[in-house]
Amino acid sequence: MQQKSAEGGQEKICFPELPLAMYREIAAHLRQVGGVEIAEIPQQSQQFSYKQSQIEGLWIQYAADGDASSKQRIEEILEYYAQQYGCWQRESLDSSRSGG
């Protein structure tokens, strides 16, 4: 089961082997939710792999004054993509978590 992020926190979301276009679609959906900012994380791997995306994941920045409905909507969007493309990995600045 997925855990909720800390108030006003930042976390990294990764879907292993997800293409760049799908990351951008997820980011577009997440940007429609108030109280969050989304940024792409450049790929850090030094080895090329056809199964590896051109980006490593997405940063999600939650506003300190964000409401519960915005966070719930983010969870719903991420769950939808997890059902379509498999488990995602979630990492907060405070501790590591995964879900999906």
C-alpha positions as a Markdown table, in Angstrom:
| # | Residue | x | y | z |
|---|---|---|---|---|
| 1 | Met | 0.0 | 0.0 | 0.0 |
| 2 | Gln | 1.2 | 3.5 | -0.7 |
| 3 | Gln | 2.1 | 5.9 | 2.0 |
| 4 | Lys | 1.3 | 9.6 | 1.9 |
| 5 | Ser | 4.0 | 12.1 | 1.6 |
| 6 | Ala | 5.0 | 14.5 | 4.4 |
| 7 | Glu | 3.5 | 18.0 | 4.5 |
| 8 | Gly | 5.3 | 20.4 | 2.2 |
| 9 | Gly | 7.8 | 17.7 | 1.2 |
| 10 | Gln | 9.5 | 16.6 | -2.0 |
| 11 | Glu | 9.7 | 13.1 | -3.3 |
| 12 | Lys | 11.0 | 11.2 | -6.3 |
| 13 | Ile | 8.7 | 8.9 | -8.4 |
| 14 | Cys | 10.2 | 6.3 | -10.7 |
| 15 | Phe | 8.5 | 3.8 | -13.0 |
| 16 | Pro | 11.2 | 1.3 | -14.1 |
| 17 | Glu | 11.5 | 1.0 | -17.9 |
| 18 | Leu | 8.9 | 3.7 | -18.5 |
| 19 | Pro | 9.4 | 5.6 | -21.8 |
| 20 | Leu | 10.1 | 9.4 | -21.7 |
| 21 | Ala | 6.7 | 10.1 | -23.4 |
| 22 | Met | 4.8 | 8.4 | -20.6 |
| 23 | Tyr | 6.8 | 10.3 | -17.9 |
| 24 | Arg | 5.8 | 13.5 | -19.7 |
| 25 | Glu | 2.1 | 12.4 | -19.8 |
| 26 | Ile | 2.2 | 11.6 | -16.1 |
| 27 | Ala | 3.9 | 14.9 | -15.4 |
| 28 | Ala | 1.2 | 16.7 | -17.4 |
| 29 | His | -1.6 | 15.1 | -15.4 |
| 30 | Leu | 0.1 | 15.8 | -12.1 |
| 31 | Arg | 0.6 | 19.5 | -13.0 |
| 32 | Gln | -3.2 | 19.9 | -13.3 |
| 33 | Val | -3.4 | 19.3 | -9.5 |
| 34 | Gly | -3.1 | 22.4 | -7.4 |
| 35 | Gly | -0.4 | 22.7 | -4.7 |
| 36 | Val | 2.3 | 20.6 | -6.4 |
| 37 | Glu | 5.2 | 21.3 | -8.8 |
| 38 | Ile | 6.7 | 18.6 | -11.0 |
| 39 | Ala | 10.2 | 18.4 | -12.5 |
| 40 | Glu | 11.9 | 15.7 | -14.6 |
| 41 | Ile | 15.0 | 14.1 | -13.2 |
| 42 | Pro | 17.8 | 13.6 | -15.8 |
| 43 | Gln | 19.0 | 10.0 | -16.3 |
| 44 | Gln | 22.2 | 9.4 | -14.3 |
| 45 | Ser | 23.2 | 6.0 | -15.6 |
| 46 | Gln | 26.4 | 5.9 | -17.6 |
| 47 | Gln | 25.4 | 2.7 | -19.4 |
| 48 | Phe | 23.0 | 2.8 | -22.4 |
| 49 | Ser | 20.0 | 0.4 | -22.3 |
| 50 | Tyr | 17.1 | 0.2 | -24.6 |
| 51 | Lys | 14.9 | -0.6 | -21.6 |
| 52 | Gln | 16.0 | 2.6 | -19.7 |
| 53 | Ser | 14.1 | 5.9 | -20.1 |
| 54 | Gln | 15.9 | 9.0 | -21.1 |
| 55 | Ile | 14.9 | 10.4 | -17.6 |
| 56 | Glu | 15.3 | 8.8 | -14.2 |
| 57 | Gly | 12.0 | 9.9 | -12.8 |
| 58 | Leu | 9.9 | 12.8 | -11.6 |
| 59 | Trp | 10.3 | 15.1 | -8.6 |
| 60 | Ile | 7.0 | 16.1 | -6.9 |
| 61 | Gln | 7.2 | 19.1 | -4.7 |
| 62 | Tyr | 4.2 | 19.5 | -2.3 |
| 63 | Ala | 3.2 | 23.0 | -1.1 |
| 64 | Ala | 3.4 | 23.4 | 2.7 |
| 65 | Asp | -0.2 | 24.6 | 2.7 |
| 66 | Gly | -1.5 | 22.0 | 0.2 |
| 67 | Asp | -4.8 | 20.4 | 1.0 |
| 68 | Ala | -5.7 | 16.8 | 1.5 |
| 69 | Ser | -7.8 | 16.6 | -1.6 |
| 70 | Ser | -4.8 | 17.6 | -3.8 |
| 71 | Lys | -2.6 | 14.9 | -2.2 |
| 72 | Gln | -5.4 | 12.4 | -2.7 |
| 73 | Arg | -5.7 | 13.3 | -6.4 |
| 74 | Ile | -1.9 | 12.8 | -6.8 |
| 75 | Glu | -2.3 | 9.3 | -5.3 |
| 76 | Glu | -5.2 | 8.5 | -7.7 |
| 77 | Ile | -3.2 | 9.6 | -10.7 |
| 78 | Leu | -0.1 | 7.6 | -9.7 |
| 79 | Glu | -2.3 | 4.5 | -8.9 |
| 80 | Tyr | -3.8 | 4.7 | -12.4 |
| 81 | Tyr | -0.4 | 4.7 | -14.0 |
| 82 | Ala | 0.8 | 1.9 | -11.7 |
| 83 | Gln | -2.1 | -0.2 | -12.9 |
| 84 | Gln | -1.2 | 0.5 | -16.5 |
| 85 | Tyr | 2.6 | 0.2 | -16.4 |
| 86 | Gly | 3.5 | -1.7 | -13.2 |
| 87 | Cys | 4.8 | -0.8 | -9.8 |
| 88 | Trp | 6.4 | 2.6 | -9.2 |
| 89 | Gln | 9.1 | 3.4 | -6.8 |
| 90 | Arg | 8.7 | 6.4 | -4.4 |
| 91 | Glu | 11.5 | 8.0 | -2.5 |
| 92 | Ser | 11.1 | 11.0 | -0.2 |
| 93 | Leu | 13.8 | 13.3 | 1.1 |
| 94 | Asp | 13.4 | 11.8 | 4.6 |
| 95 | Ser | 13.2 | 8.1 | 3.9 |
| 96 | Ser | 12.9 | 5.5 | 1.1 |
| 97 | Arg | 9.5 | 4.0 | 0.2 |
| 98 | Ser | 8.0 | 2.1 | -2.6 |
| 99 | Gly | 4.5 | 1.3 | -3.7 |
| 100 | Gly | 2.2 | 0.4 | -6.6 |
